[in-house]
């Protein structure tokens, strides 16, 4: 089978679409024929070792002993199951967030892992882009215990996590202010944002607004500025925190009425099933910017790395 391999860290052109052995499922695993996958900002950070000193060190050690295959999420069809699998059957259409190895024609997944039946009302590409951005947004908004009528500001509202966060915050009854660039104003409004701030034209910190929740999906806004904009019991959500922000956030959470939430999201079946339900109820819409064939994985990485994608970039996998 074909799979995207990262044999050397660095630029996108170092990725290789290689022929590798098709995996065989163990007793509790599914063999999934991948129909669609994605390239995320996380894939680009792993490939180029931009995860911070500790994670970069761990990746280098891992790559010494195992081939690093990229791809965090997918949609596909179960074509074989282990003898002790009870939750799935051959022919099931699924979506999953394995974290690695999704940029391939086939993958083995544990039936107890982050894999669920895909929504019945969307295609494979749309299903493939839900797991990572969707569960990250859901994780942080749940951690914030978001309440109806609370004011939520989402910074980086047009990206993978941001487009999901707008829709989920509206589902929970919040009033949403989305911060994005001029080109993405129409998109975030279509997803339900009540107010939109074009960061190239306005400074959201100078609007005189106070927020109950500020969600920085990119890790590019100013820590002190956002803390000052929070209400007395406000929550600051950081999806891509730097080490100093994690430390500072821990201290401020302990010593003030405001909370800084930096815990990394865990992808699990419960979250995916929750998102599946919302999609089928037409309360959540996956957003795709561009679609590439697996053979053009380098081009997909180069585009995602620019940081201007709207929602997600999908990858189709041919067989």
Secondary structure, 3 states (H helix, E strand, C coil): CEEEEECCCCCHHHEEEEECCCCCCCCCEEEEEEEEEEECHHHHHHHCCCCCHHHHHHHHHHHHHCCCECCCCEEEEEEEECCCCCCCCCCCEEEECCCCCCCECEEEEECCCCEEECCCCCCHHHHHCCHHHHHHHHHHHHHCCCCCCCEEEEECCCCHHHHHHHHHHHHCCCEEEEEECHHHHHHHHHCCCCEEEECCCCCHHHCCCCEEEEEECCCCCCHHHHHHHEEEEEEEEECCCCHHHHHHHHHHHHHCCCEEECCCCCCCHHHHHHHHHHHHCCCCCCCEEEEEEHHHHHHHHHHHHCCCCCCEEEEECCC
